[in-house]
Amino acid sequence: MSSANASCPRCGQAFHCGAADTEPCPCGTFTLSAATTQALRAQFNSCLCMRCLAQLQITPQIPTHITDKKKPAQS
């Protein structure tokens, strides 16, 4: 994600995305199942907030609230 100030595509909550920070992003501390990770990558173009990642770590599920569906690449 390129924006430090982001909106979670799963819940809509504003959050700070640390992917471009010099320190490791805190989202790297979460361990999600391979199936959950694959589903998230297929459905979202951007990072999820820490709250959603924490929920998915505790209760893995396929996201149902999608506001930022991944769009096909344009040629």
N, CA, C and O atoms as a Tripos MOL2 file, in Angstrom:
@<TRIPOS>MOLECULE
protein
  300   299    75     0     0
PROTEIN
NO_CHARGES

@<TRIPOS>ATOM
      1 N           0.8480   -1.1710    0.0000 N.3       1 MET1
      2 CA          0.0000    0.0000    0.0000 C.3       1 MET1
      3 C           0.8880    1.2260    0.0000 C.2       1 MET1
      4 O           1.9030    1.2560    0.6960 O.2       1 MET1
      5 N           0.5270    2.2270   -0.7620 N.am      2 SER2
      6 CA          1.3690    3.3990   -0.8920 C.3       2 SER2
      7 C           1.0230    4.5040    0.0920 C.2       2 SER2
      8 O           1.8700    5.3540    0.3670 O.2       2 SER2
      9 N          -0.1610    4.5220    0.6180 N.am      3 SER3
     10 CA         -0.5870    5.6130    1.4930 C.3       3 SER3
     11 C          -0.4050    5.2440    2.9580 C.2       3 SER3
     12 O          -0.8540    4.1880    3.4020 O.2       3 SER3
     13 N           0.2650    6.1300    3.7110 N.am      4 ALA4
     14 CA          0.4380    5.8880    5.1380 C.3       4 ALA4
     15 C          -0.8920    6.0380    5.8710 C.2       4 ALA4
     16 O          -1.1340    5.3450    6.8580 O.2       4 ALA4
     17 N          -1.7450    6.9240    5.4060 N.am      5 ASN5
     18 CA         -3.0760    7.0940    5.9820 C.3       5 ASN5
     19 C          -4.0560    6.3900    5.0640 C.2       5 ASN5
     20 O          -4.3400    6.8500    3.9590 O.2       5 ASN5
     21 N          -4.5660    5.2680    5.5410 N.am      6 ALA6
     22 CA         -5.3750    4.4130    4.6870 C.3       6 ALA6
     23 C          -6.7420    4.1600    5.3060 C.2       6 ALA6
     24 O          -7.0040    4.5130    6.4560 O.2       6 ALA6
     25 N          -7.5950    3.5420    4.5160 N.am      7 SER7
     26 CA         -8.9020    3.1020    4.9670 C.3       7 SER7
     27 C          -8.9640    1.5960    4.7370 C.2       7 SER7
     28 O          -8.6810    1.1240    3.6360 O.2       7 SER7
     29 N          -9.3270    0.8520    5.7540 N.am      8 CYS8
     30 CA         -9.3850   -0.6040    5.6490 C.3       8 CYS8
     31 C         -10.4950   -1.0020    4.6780 C.2       8 CYS8
     32 O         -11.6370   -0.5740    4.8450 O.2       8 CYS8
     33 N         -10.1790   -1.8130    3.6670 N.am      9 PRO9
     34 CA        -11.2020   -2.2170    2.7070 C.3       9 PRO9
     35 C         -12.2070   -3.2130    3.2850 C.2       9 PRO9
     36 O         -13.2660   -3.4330    2.6970 O.2       9 PRO9
     37 N         -11.8890   -3.8070    4.4160 N.am     10 ARG10
     38 CA        -12.7920   -4.7870    5.0310 C.3      10 ARG10
     39 C         -13.8190   -4.1210    5.9400 C.2      10 ARG10
     40 O         -14.9970   -4.4750    5.9010 O.2      10 ARG10
     41 N         -13.3810   -3.1470    6.7680 N.am     11 CYS11
     42 CA        -14.3010   -2.5360    7.7410 C.3      11 CYS11
     43 C         -14.5040   -1.0400    7.5300 C.2      11 CYS11
     44 O         -15.4260   -0.4610    8.1050 O.2      11 CYS11
     45 N         -13.6610   -0.4020    6.7190 N.am     12 GLY12
     46 CA        -13.7930    1.0210    6.4480 C.3      12 GLY12
     47 C         -13.0880    1.9270    7.4440 C.2      12 GLY12
     48 O         -13.0850    3.1460    7.2700 O.2      12 GLY12
     49 N         -12.4930    1.3610    8.4790 N.am     13 GLN13
     50 CA        -11.8040    2.1300    9.5200 C.3      13 GLN13
     51 C         -10.5250    2.7680    8.9700 C.2      13 GLN13
     52 O          -9.7790    2.1260    8.2310 O.2      13 GLN13
     53 N         -10.2760    4.0210    9.3270 N.am     14 ALA14
     54 CA         -9.0250    4.6840    8.9660 C.3      14 ALA14
     55 C          -7.9000    4.1040    9.8220 C.2      14 ALA14
     56 O          -8.1060    3.8000   10.9970 O.2      14 ALA14
     57 N          -6.7110    3.9500    9.2350 N.am     15 PHE15
     58 CA         -5.5630    3.4340    9.9780 C.3      15 PHE15
     59 C          -4.2740    3.8720    9.3000 C.2      15 PHE15
     60 O          -4.2860    4.3520    8.1660 O.2      15 PHE15
     61 N          -3.1640    3.7000   10.0070 N.am     16 HIS16
     62 CA         -1.8520    4.0150    9.4520 C.3      16 HIS16
     63 C          -1.2650    2.7370    8.8700 C.2      16 HIS16
     64 O          -1.0520    1.7650    9.5940 O.2      16 HIS16
     65 N          -1.0050    2.7330    7.5760 N.am     17 CYS17
     66 CA         -0.3620    1.5970    6.9240 C.3      17 CYS17
     67 C           1.1470    1.8000    7.0280 C.2      17 CYS17
     68 O           1.6680    2.8170    6.5700 O.2      17 CYS17
     69 N           1.8410    0.8570    7.6170 N.am     18 GLY18
     70 CA          3.2810    0.9750    7.8120 C.3      18 GLY18
     71 C           4.1100    0.2620    6.7670 C.2      18 GLY18
     72 O           5.3140    0.0940    6.9600 O.2      18 GLY18
     73 N           3.5080   -0.1650    5.6630 N.am     19 ALA19
     74 CA          4.2420   -0.9180    4.6450 C.3      19 ALA19
     75 C           5.4120   -0.1330    4.0650 C.2      19 ALA19
     76 O           6.4290   -0.7270    3.7050 O.2      19 ALA19
     77 N           5.2900    1.1840    3.9670 N.am     20 ALA20
     78 CA          6.3600    1.9970    3.3850 C.3      20 ALA20
     79 C           7.2770    2.6000    4.4470 C.2      20 ALA20
     80 O           8.2110    3.3250    4.1040 O.2      20 ALA20
     81 N           7.0330    2.3200    5.7240 N.am     21 ASP21
     82 CA          7.8650    2.8510    6.8020 C.3      21 ASP21
     83 C           9.2380    2.1810    6.8050 C.2      21 ASP21
     84 O           9.4180    1.1100    6.2250 O.2      21 ASP21
     85 N          10.1950    2.8200    7.4580 N.am     22 THR22
     86 CA         11.5380    2.2400    7.5430 C.3      22 THR22
     87 C          11.5790    1.0660    8.5110 C.2      22 THR22
     88 O          12.4090    0.1700    8.3580 O.2      22 THR22
     89 N          10.7030    1.0570    9.4950 N.am     23 GLU23
     90 CA         10.6000   -0.0580   10.4420 C.3      23 GLU23
     91 C           9.6700   -1.1240    9.8540 C.2      23 GLU23
     92 O           8.8290   -0.8080    9.0120 O.2      23 GLU23
     93 N           9.8100   -2.3790   10.2860 N.am     24 PRO24
     94 CA          8.8790   -3.4080    9.8040 C.3      24 PRO24
     95 C           7.4370   -3.0580   10.1710 C.2      24 PRO24
     96 O           7.1670   -2.5330   11.2510 O.2      24 PRO24
     97 N           6.5400   -3.3500    9.2750 N.am     25 CYS25
     98 CA          5.1200   -3.0650    9.4960 C.3      25 CYS25
     99 C           4.5810   -3.9720   10.6020 C.2      25 CYS25
    100 O           4.8720   -5.1680   10.6060 O.2      25 CYS25
    101 N           3.8060   -3.4270   11.5370 N.am     26 PRO26
    102 CA          3.2490   -4.2430   12.6190 C.3      26 PRO26
    103 C           2.3460   -5.3720   12.1220 C.2      26 PRO26
    104 O           2.1500   -6.3570   12.8340 O.2      26 PRO26
    105 N           1.7980   -5.2490   10.9270 N.am     27 CYS27
    106 CA          0.9100   -6.3170   10.4410 C.3      27 CYS27
    107 C           1.6700   -7.6260   10.2450 C.2      27 CYS27
    108 O           1.0590   -8.6930   10.1820 O.2      27 CYS27
    109 N           3.0010   -7.5520   10.1480 N.am     28 GLY28
    110 CA          3.8140   -8.7550   10.0080 C.3      28 GLY28
    111 C           3.8370   -9.6160   11.2570 C.2      28 GLY28
    112 O           4.3540  -10.7330   11.2290 O.2      28 GLY28
    113 N           3.2850   -9.1130   12.3520 N.am     29 THR29
    114 CA          3.2510   -9.8900   13.5910 C.3      29 THR29
    115 C           2.0710  -10.8540   13.6370 C.2      29 THR29
    116 O           2.0000  -11.6980   14.5300 O.2      29 THR29
    117 N           1.1540  -10.7430   12.6960 N.am     30 PHE30
    118 CA         -0.0130  -11.6200   12.6570 C.3      30 PHE30
    119 C           0.2840  -12.8520   11.8180 C.2      30 PHE30
    120 O           0.9860  -12.7780   10.8090 O.2      30 PHE30
    121 N          -0.2590  -13.9870   12.2480 N.am     31 THR31
    122 CA         -0.1260  -15.2270   11.4950 C.3      31 THR31
    123 C          -1.5200  -15.6440   11.0460 C.2      31 THR31
    124 O          -2.3740  -15.9960   11.8600 O.2      31 THR31
    125 N          -1.7310  -15.5990    9.7380 N.am     32 LEU32
    126 CA         -3.0170  -16.0000    9.1670 C.3      32 LEU32
    127 C          -2.8400  -17.3120    8.4270 C.2      32 LEU32
    128 O          -1.7490  -17.6150    7.9430 O.2      32 LEU32
    129 N          -3.8960  -18.0820    8.3380 N.am     33 SER33
    130 CA         -3.8330  -19.3420    7.6020 C.3      33 SER33
    131 C          -3.5740  -19.0590    6.1260 C.2      33 SER33
    132 O          -3.8590  -17.9660    5.6360 O.2      33 SER33
    133 N          -3.0390  -20.0360    5.4340 N.am     34 ALA34
    134 CA         -2.7750  -19.8830    4.0020 C.3      34 ALA34
    135 C          -4.0670  -19.6030    3.2430 C.2      34 ALA34
    136 O          -4.0780  -18.7930    2.3150 O.2      34 ALA34
    137 N          -5.1580  -20.2670    3.6300 N.am     35 ALA35
    138 CA         -6.4430  -20.0610    2.9500 C.3      35 ALA35
    139 C          -6.9550  -18.6410    3.1660 C.2      35 ALA35
    140 O          -7.4630  -18.0150    2.2350 O.2      35 ALA35
    141 N          -6.8240  -18.1310    4.3900 N.am     36 THR36
    142 CA         -7.2720  -16.7690    4.6760 C.3      36 THR36
    143 C          -6.4300  -15.7620    3.9080 C.2      36 THR36
    144 O          -6.9640  -14.8310    3.3050 O.2      36 THR36
    145 N          -5.1130  -15.9450    3.9290 N.am     37 THR37
    146 CA         -4.2150  -15.0440    3.2060 C.3      37 THR37
    147 C          -4.5350  -15.0410    1.7160 C.2      37 THR37
    148 O          -4.5840  -13.9780    1.0960 O.2      37 THR37
    149 N          -4.7510  -16.2110    1.1420 N.am     38 GLN38
    150 CA         -5.0740  -16.3190   -0.2820 C.3      38 GLN38
    151 C          -6.3960  -15.6130   -0.5920 C.2      38 GLN38
    152 O          -6.4980  -14.9030   -1.5920 O.2      38 GLN38
    153 N          -7.3940  -15.8020    0.2480 N.am     39 ALA39
    154 CA         -8.6950  -15.1580    0.0290 C.3      39 ALA39
    155 C          -8.5760  -13.6410    0.1220 C.2      39 ALA39
    156 O          -9.1780  -12.9240   -0.6770 O.2      39 ALA39
    157 N          -7.8050  -13.1420    1.0890 N.am     40 LEU40
    158 CA         -7.6220  -11.6970    1.2340 C.3      40 LEU40
    159 C          -6.9210  -11.1060    0.0210 C.2      40 LEU40
    160 O          -7.3170  -10.0500   -0.4720 O.2      40 LEU40
    161 N          -5.8900  -11.7760   -0.4620 N.am     41 ARG41
    162 CA         -5.1680  -11.2890   -1.6470 C.3      41 ARG41
    163 C          -6.0540  -11.2910   -2.8850 C.2      41 ARG41
    164 O          -5.9220  -10.4250   -3.7500 O.2      41 ARG41
    165 N          -6.9530  -12.2570   -2.9680 N.am     42 ALA42
    166 CA         -7.8460  -12.3360   -4.1240 C.3      42 ALA42
    167 C          -8.9370  -11.2690   -4.0800 C.2      42 ALA42
    168 O          -9.4320  -10.8490   -5.1260 O.2      42 ALA42
    169 N          -9.3160  -10.8250   -2.8800 N.am     43 GLN43
    170 CA        -10.4520   -9.9190   -2.7520 C.3      43 GLN43
    171 C         -10.0940   -8.4610   -2.5270 C.2      43 GLN43
    172 O         -10.9050   -7.5820   -2.8190 O.2      43 GLN43
    173 N          -8.8990   -8.1770   -2.0170 N.am     44 PHE44
    174 CA         -8.5550   -6.8000   -1.6830 C.3      44 PHE44
    175 C          -7.2780   -6.3420   -2.3660 C.2      44 PHE44
    176 O          -6.3380   -7.1180   -2.5340 O.2      44 PHE44
    177 N          -7.2520   -5.0650   -2.7600 N.am     45 ASN45
    178 CA         -6.0710   -4.4460   -3.3640 C.3      45 ASN45
    179 C          -5.1560   -3.8200   -2.3340 C.2      45 ASN45
    180 O          -3.9990   -3.5240   -2.6320 O.2      45 ASN45
    181 N          -5.6510   -3.6150   -1.1380 N.am     46 SER46
    182 CA         -4.8800   -2.8560   -0.1640 C.3      46 SER46
    183 C          -4.8270   -3.5680    1.1810 C.2      46 SER46
    184 O          -5.4660   -4.5990    1.3900 O.2      46 SER46
    185 N          -4.0540   -2.9900    2.0790 N.am     47 CYS47
    186 CA         -3.8380   -3.5620    3.4060 C.3      47 CYS47
    187 C          -5.0910   -3.4680    4.2710 C.2      47 CYS47
    188 O          -5.9270   -2.5840    4.0860 O.2      47 CYS47
    189 N          -5.2010   -4.3880    5.2090 N.am     48 LEU48
    190 CA         -6.2670   -4.3590    6.1970 C.3      48 LEU48
    191 C          -5.7370   -3.7430    7.4850 C.2      48 LEU48
    192 O          -4.5360   -3.7720    7.7520 O.2      48 LEU48
    193 N          -6.6420   -3.1900    8.2780 N.am     49 CYS49
    194 CA         -6.2490   -2.5780    9.5520 C.3      49 CYS49
    195 C          -5.8610   -3.6710   10.5550 C.2      49 CYS49
    196 O          -6.1580   -4.8510   10.3650 O.2      49 CYS49
    197 N          -5.1920   -3.2440   11.6190 N.am     50 MET50
    198 CA         -4.7350   -4.1740   12.6480 C.3      50 MET50
    199 C          -5.9140   -4.8910   13.3210 C.2      50 MET50
    200 O          -5.8100   -6.0670   13.6690 O.2      50 MET50
    201 N          -7.0180   -4.1880   13.5000 N.am     51 ARG51
    202 CA         -8.1890   -4.7950   14.1380 C.3      51 ARG51
    203 C          -8.7260   -5.9630   13.3060 C.2      51 ARG51
    204 O          -9.0230   -7.0300   13.8430 O.2      51 ARG51
    205 N          -8.8460   -5.7550   11.9990 N.am     52 CYS52
    206 CA         -9.3400   -6.8320   11.1310 C.3      52 CYS52
    207 C          -8.3510   -7.9910   11.0870 C.2      52 CYS52
    208 O          -8.7560   -9.1530   11.1230 O.2      52 CYS52
    209 N          -7.0560   -7.6840   11.0110 N.am     53 LEU53
    210 CA         -6.0560   -8.7500   11.0030 C.3      53 LEU53
    211 C          -6.1050   -9.5570   12.2980 C.2      53 LEU53
    212 O          -5.9790  -10.7820   12.2740 O.2      53 LEU53
    213 N          -6.2880   -8.8750   13.4220 N.am     54 ALA54
    214 CA         -6.3890   -9.5700   14.7080 C.3      54 ALA54
    215 C          -7.6220  -10.4720   14.7380 C.2      54 ALA54
    216 O          -7.5530  -11.6030   15.2190 O.2      54 ALA54
    217 N          -8.7410   -9.9800   14.2300 N.am     55 GLN55
    218 CA         -9.9650  -10.7860   14.1920 C.3      55 GLN55
    219 C          -9.7750  -12.0140   13.3100 C.2      55 GLN55
    220 O         -10.2020  -13.1120   13.6680 O.2      55 GLN55
    221 N          -9.1370  -11.8300   12.1600 N.am     56 LEU56
    222 CA         -8.9420  -12.9450   11.2310 C.3      56 LEU56
    223 C          -7.9330  -13.9530   11.7640 C.2      56 LEU56
    224 O          -7.9950  -15.1330   11.4190 O.2      56 LEU56
    225 N          -7.0120  -13.5040   12.5970 N.am     57 GLN57
    226 CA         -6.0530  -14.4260   13.2020 C.3      57 GLN57
    227 C          -6.7530  -15.3130   14.2300 C.2      57 GLN57
    228 O          -6.4740  -16.5080   14.3220 O.2      57 GLN57
    229 N          -7.6620  -14.7190   14.9990 N.am     58 ILE58
    230 CA         -8.3850  -15.4660   16.0320 C.3      58 ILE58
    231 C          -9.4680  -16.3470   15.4150 C.2      58 ILE58
    232 O          -9.6090  -17.5130   15.7840 O.2      58 ILE58
    233 N         -10.2290  -15.7920   14.4810 N.am     59 THR59
    234 CA        -11.3310  -16.5050   13.8370 C.3      59 THR59
    235 C         -11.1670  -16.4050   12.3280 C.2      59 THR59
    236 O         -11.7540  -15.5250   11.6980 O.2      59 THR59
    237 N         -10.3670  -17.3060   11.7360 N.am     60 PRO60
    238 CA        -10.1700  -17.2490   10.2840 C.3      60 PRO60
    239 C         -11.4940  -17.4080    9.5490 C.2      60 PRO60
    240 O         -12.3050  -18.2810    9.8590 O.2      60 PRO60
    241 N         -11.6800  -16.5510    8.5800 N.am     61 GLN61
    242 CA        -12.8980  -16.5970    7.7770 C.3      61 GLN61
    243 C         -12.6480  -15.8680    6.4710 C.2      61 GLN61
    244 O         -11.7240  -15.0620    6.3580 O.2      61 GLN61
    245 N         -13.4620  -16.1540    5.5120 N.am     62 ILE62
    246 CA        -13.4090  -15.4210    4.2600 C.3      62 ILE62
    247 C         -14.1600  -14.1180    4.4920 C.2      62 ILE62
    248 O         -15.2990  -14.1430    4.9580 O.2      62 ILE62
    249 N         -13.5460  -12.9730    4.1750 N.am     63 PRO63
    250 CA        -14.2210  -11.6900    4.3910 C.3      63 PRO63
    251 C         -15.5430  -11.6220    3.6380 C.2      63 PRO63
    252 O         -15.6500  -12.0980    2.5080 O.2      63 PRO63
    253 N         -16.5470  -11.0270    4.2710 N.am     64 THR64
    254 CA        -17.8450  -10.9000    3.6250 C.3      64 THR64
    255 C         -18.1890   -9.4600    3.3010 C.2      64 THR64
    256 O         -19.0280   -9.2150    2.4340 O.2      64 THR64
    257 N         -17.5670   -8.4960    3.9700 N.am     65 HIS65
    258 CA        -17.8410   -7.0760    3.7240 C.3      65 HIS65
    259 C         -16.7340   -6.5350    2.8280 C.2      65 HIS65
    260 O         -15.6290   -6.2580    3.2940 O.2      65 HIS65
    261 N         -17.0340   -6.3890    1.5550 N.am     66 ILE66
    262 CA        -16.0120   -5.9860    0.5980 C.3      66 ILE66
    263 C         -16.3470   -4.6100    0.0490 C.2      66 ILE66
    264 O         -17.3860   -4.4220   -0.5840 O.2      66 ILE66
    265 N         -15.4550   -3.6380    0.2950 N.am     67 THR67
    266 CA        -15.6580   -2.2950   -0.2310 C.3      67 THR67
    267 C         -14.5820   -1.9170   -1.2340 C.2      67 THR67
    268 O         -14.7030   -0.8960   -1.9120 O.2      67 THR67
    269 N         -13.5400   -2.7130   -1.3390 N.am     68 ASP68
    270 CA        -12.4130   -2.4080   -2.2130 C.3      68 ASP68
    271 C         -12.0160   -3.6740   -2.9640 C.2      68 ASP68
    272 O         -10.9030   -4.1730   -2.8000 O.2      68 ASP68
    273 N         -12.9220   -4.1910   -3.7840 N.am     69 LYS69
    274 CA        -12.6260   -5.4160   -4.5140 C.3      69 LYS69
    275 C         -11.4660   -5.1940   -5.4560 C.2      69 LYS69
    276 O         -11.3030   -4.1190   -6.0320 O.2      69 LYS69
    277 N         -10.6800   -6.2120   -5.5980 N.am     70 LYS70
    278 CA         -9.5540   -6.1510   -6.5080 C.3      70 LYS70
    279 C         -10.0850   -6.0240   -7.9270 C.2      70 LYS70
    280 O         -10.9880   -6.7580   -8.3290 O.2      70 LYS70
    281 N          -9.5340   -5.1110   -8.6650 N.am     71 LYS71
    282 CA         -9.9520   -4.8910  -10.0430 C.3      71 LYS71
    283 C          -8.9490   -5.5400  -10.9850 C.2      71 LYS71
    284 O          -7.7570   -5.5760  -10.6780 O.2      71 LYS71
    285 N          -9.4030   -6.0530  -12.1270 N.am     72 PRO72
    286 CA         -8.4690   -6.6490  -13.0810 C.3      72 PRO72
    287 C          -7.4790   -5.6030  -13.5820 C.2      72 PRO72
    288 O          -7.8040   -4.4220  -13.7070 O.2      72 PRO72
    289 N          -6.2790   -6.0610  -13.8630 N.am     73 ALA73
    290 CA         -5.2480   -5.1570  -14.3890 C.3      73 ALA73
    291 C          -5.6750   -4.6170  -15.7420 C.2      73 ALA73
    292 O          -6.2200   -5.3430  -16.5740 O.2      73 ALA73
    293 N          -5.4190   -3.3330  -15.9490 N.am     74 GLN74
    294 CA         -5.7570   -2.7170  -17.2320 C.3      74 GLN74
    295 C          -4.5700   -2.8300  -18.1700 C.2      74 GLN74
    296 O          -3.4200   -2.6640  -17.7610 O.2      74 GLN74
    297 N          -4.8620   -3.1140  -19.4390 N.am     75 SER75
    298 CA         -3.7720   -3.2380  -20.4100 C.3      75 SER75
    299 C          -3.5690   -1.9760  -21.1870 C.2      75 SER75
    300 O          -2.6890   -1.9140  -22.0460 O.2      75 SER75
@<TRIPOS>BOND
     1     1     2 1
     2     2     3 1
     3     3     4 2
     4     3     5 am
     5     5     6 1
     6     6     7 1
     7     7     8 2
     8     7     9 am
     9     9    10 1
    10    10    11 1
    11    11    12 2
    12    11    13 am
    13    13    14 1
    14    14    15 1
    15    15    16 2
    16    15    17 am
    17    17    18 1
    18    18    19 1
    19    19    20 2
    20    19    21 am
    21    21    22 1
    22    22    23 1
    23    23    24 2
    24    23    25 am
    25    25    26 1
    26    26    27 1
    27    27    28 2
    28    27    29 am
    29    29    30 1
    30    30    31 1
    31    31    32 2
    32    31    33 am
    33    33    34 1
    34    34    35 1
    35    35    36 2
    36    35    37 am
    37    37    38 1
    38    38    39 1
    39    39    40 2
    40    39    41 am
    41    41    42 1
    42    42    43 1
    43    43    44 2
    44    43    45 am
    45    45    46 1
    46    46    47 1
    47    47    48 2
    48    47    49 am
    49    49    50 1
    50    50    51 1
    51    51    52 2
    52    51    53 am
    53    53    54 1
    54    54    55 1
    55    55    56 2
    56    55    57 am
    57    57    58 1
    58    58    59 1
    59    59    60 2
    60    59    61 am
    61    61    62 1
    62    62    63 1
    63    63    64 2
    64    63    65 am
    65    65    66 1
    66    66    67 1
    67    67    68 2
    68    67    69 am
    69    69    70 1
    70    70    71 1
    71    71    72 2
    72    71    73 am
    73    73    74 1
    74    74    75 1
    75    75    76 2
    76    75    77 am
    77    77    78 1
    78    78    79 1
    79    79    80 2
    80    79    81 am
    81    81    82 1
    82    82    83 1
    83    83    84 2
    84    83    85 am
    85    85    86 1
    86    86    87 1
    87    87    88 2
    88    87    89 am
    89    89    90 1
    90    90    91 1
    91    91    92 2
    92    91    93 am
    93    93    94 1
    94    94    95 1
    95    95    96 2
    96    95    97 am
    97    97    98 1
    98    98    99 1
    99    99   100 2
   100    99   101 am
   101   101   102 1
   102   102   103 1
   103   103   104 2
   104   103   105 am
   105   105   106 1
   106   106   107 1
   107   107   108 2
   108   107   109 am
   109   109   110 1
   110   110   111 1
   111   111   112 2
   112   111   113 am
   113   113   114 1
   114   114   115 1
   115   115   116 2
   116   115   117 am
   117   117   118 1
   118   118   119 1
   119   119   120 2
   120   119   121 am
   121   121   122 1
   122   122   123 1
   123   123   124 2
   124   123   125 am
   125   125   126 1
   126   126   127 1
   127   127   128 2
   128   127   129 am
   129   129   130 1
   130   130   131 1
   131   131   132 2
   132   131   133 am
   133   133   134 1
   134   134   135 1
   135   135   136 2
   136   135   137 am
   137   137   138 1
   138   138   139 1
   139   139   140 2
   140   139   141 am
   141   141   142 1
   142   142   143 1
   143   143   144 2
   144   143   145 am
   145   145   146 1
   146   146   147 1
   147   147   148 2
   148   147   149 am
   149   149   150 1
   150   150   151 1
   151   151   152 2
   152   151   153 am
   153   153   154 1
   154   154   155 1
   155   155   156 2
   156   155   157 am
   157   157   158 1
   158   158   159 1
   159   159   160 2
   160   159   161 am
   161   161   162 1
   162   162   163 1
   163   163   164 2
   164   163   165 am
   165   165   166 1
   166   166   167 1
   167   167   168 2
   168   167   169 am
   169   169   170 1
   170   170   171 1
   171   171   172 2
   172   171   173 am
   173   173   174 1
   174   174   175 1
   175   175   176 2
   176   175   177 am
   177   177   178 1
   178   178   179 1
   179   179   180 2
   180   179   181 am
   181   181   182 1
   182   182   183 1
   183   183   184 2
   184   183   185 am
   185   185   186 1
   186   186   187 1
   187   187   188 2
   188   187   189 am
   189   189   190 1
   190   190   191 1
   191   191   192 2
   192   191   193 am
   193   193   194 1
   194   194   195 1
   195   195   196 2
   196   195   197 am
   197   197   198 1
   198   198   199 1
   199   199   200 2
   200   199   201 am
   201   201   202 1
   202   202   203 1
   203   203   204 2
   204   203   205 am
   205   205   206 1
   206   206   207 1
   207   207   208 2
   208   207   209 am
   209   209   210 1
   210   210   211 1
   211   211   212 2
   212   211   213 am
   213   213   214 1
   214   214   215 1
   215   215   216 2
   216   215   217 am
   217   217   218 1
   218   218   219 1
   219   219   220 2
   220   219   221 am
   221   221   222 1
   222   222   223 1
   223   223   224 2
   224   223   225 am
   225   225   226 1
   226   226   227 1
   227   227   228 2
   228   227   229 am
   229   229   230 1
   230   230   231 1
   231   231   232 2
   232   231   233 am
   233   233   234 1
   234   234   235 1
   235   235   236 2
   236   235   237 am
   237   237   238 1
   238   238   239 1
   239   239   240 2
   240   239   241 am
   241   241   242 1
   242   242   243 1
   243   243   244 2
   244   243   245 am
   245   245   246 1
   246   246   247 1
   247   247   248 2
   248   247   249 am
   249   249   250 1
   250   250   251 1
   251   251   252 2
   252   251   253 am
   253   253   254 1
   254   254   255 1
   255   255   256 2
   256   255   257 am
   257   257   258 1
   258   258   259 1
   259   259   260 2
   260   259   261 am
   261   261   262 1
   262   262   263 1
   263   263   264 2
   264   263   265 am
   265   265   266 1
   266   266   267 1
   267   267   268 2
   268   267   269 am
   269   269   270 1
   270   270   271 1
   271   271   272 2
   272   271   273 am
   273   273   274 1
   274   274   275 1
   275   275   276 2
   276   275   277 am
   277   277   278 1
   278   278   279 1
   279   279   280 2
   280   279   281 am
   281   281   282 1
   282   282   283 1
   283   283   284 2
   284   283   285 am
   285   285   286 1
   286   286   287 1
   287   287   288 2
   288   287   289 am
   289   289   290 1
   290   290   291 1
   291   291   292 2
   292   291   293 am
   293   293   294 1
   294   294   295 1
   295   295   296 2
   296   295   297 am
   297   297   298 1
   298   298   299 1
   299   299   300 2
@<TRIPOS>SUBSTRUCTURE
     1 MET1         2 RESIDUE 1 A MET
     2 SER2         6 RESIDUE 1 A SER
     3 SER3        10 RESIDUE 1 A SER
     4 ALA4        14 RESIDUE 1 A ALA
     5 ASN5        18 RESIDUE 1 A ASN
     6 ALA6        22 RESIDUE 1 A ALA
     7 SER7        26 RESIDUE 1 A SER
     8 CYS8        30 RESIDUE 1 A CYS
     9 PRO9        34 RESIDUE 1 A PRO
    10 ARG10       38 RESIDUE 1 A ARG
    11 CYS11       42 RESIDUE 1 A CYS
    12 GLY12       46 RESIDUE 1 A GLY
    13 GLN13       50 RESIDUE 1 A GLN
    14 ALA14       54 RESIDUE 1 A ALA
    15 PHE15       58 RESIDUE 1 A PHE
    16 HIS16       62 RESIDUE 1 A HIS
    17 CYS17       66 RESIDUE 1 A CYS
    18 GLY18       70 RESIDUE 1 A GLY
    19 ALA19       74 RESIDUE 1 A ALA
    20 ALA20       78 RESIDUE 1 A ALA
    21 ASP21       82 RESIDUE 1 A ASP
    22 THR22       86 RESIDUE 1 A THR
    23 GLU23       90 RESIDUE 1 A GLU
    24 PRO24       94 RESIDUE 1 A PRO
    25 CYS25       98 RESIDUE 1 A CYS
    26 PRO26      102 RESIDUE 1 A PRO
    27 CYS27      106 RESIDUE 1 A CYS
    28 GLY28      110 RESIDUE 1 A GLY
    29 THR29      114 RESIDUE 1 A THR
    30 PHE30      118 RESIDUE 1 A PHE
    31 THR31      122 RESIDUE 1 A THR
    32 LEU32      126 RESIDUE 1 A LEU
    33 SER33      130 RESIDUE 1 A SER
    34 ALA34      134 RESIDUE 1 A ALA
    35 ALA35      138 RESIDUE 1 A ALA
    36 THR36      142 RESIDUE 1 A THR
    37 THR37      146 RESIDUE 1 A THR
    38 GLN38      150 RESIDUE 1 A GLN
    39 ALA39      154 RESIDUE 1 A ALA
    40 LEU40      158 RESIDUE 1 A LEU
    41 ARG41      162 RESIDUE 1 A ARG
    42 ALA42      166 RESIDUE 1 A ALA
    43 GLN43      170 RESIDUE 1 A GLN
    44 PHE44      174 RESIDUE 1 A PHE
    45 ASN45      178 RESIDUE 1 A ASN
    46 SER46      182 RESIDUE 1 A SER
    47 CYS47      186 RESIDUE 1 A CYS
    48 LEU48      190 RESIDUE 1 A LEU
    49 CYS49      194 RESIDUE 1 A CYS
    50 MET50      198 RESIDUE 1 A MET
    51 ARG51      202 RESIDUE 1 A ARG
    52 CYS52      206 RESIDUE 1 A CYS
    53 LEU53      210 RESIDUE 1 A LEU
    54 ALA54      214 RESIDUE 1 A ALA
    55 GLN55      218 RESIDUE 1 A GLN
    56 LEU56      222 RESIDUE 1 A LEU
    57 GLN57      226 RESIDUE 1 A GLN
    58 ILE58      230 RESIDUE 1 A ILE
    59 THR59      234 RESIDUE 1 A THR
    60 PRO60      238 RESIDUE 1 A PRO
    61 GLN61      242 RESIDUE 1 A GLN
    62 ILE62      246 RESIDUE 1 A ILE
    63 PRO63      250 RESIDUE 1 A PRO
    64 THR64      254 RESIDUE 1 A THR
    65 HIS65      258 RESIDUE 1 A HIS
    66 ILE66      262 RESIDUE 1 A ILE
    67 THR67      266 RESIDUE 1 A THR
    68 ASP68      270 RESIDUE 1 A ASP
    69 LYS69      274 RESIDUE 1 A LYS
    70 LYS70      278 RESIDUE 1 A LYS
    71 LYS71      282 RESIDUE 1 A LYS
    72 PRO72      286 RESIDUE 1 A PRO
    73 ALA73      290 RESIDUE 1 A ALA
    74 GLN74      294 RESIDUE 1 A GLN
    75 SER75      298 RESIDUE 1 A SER
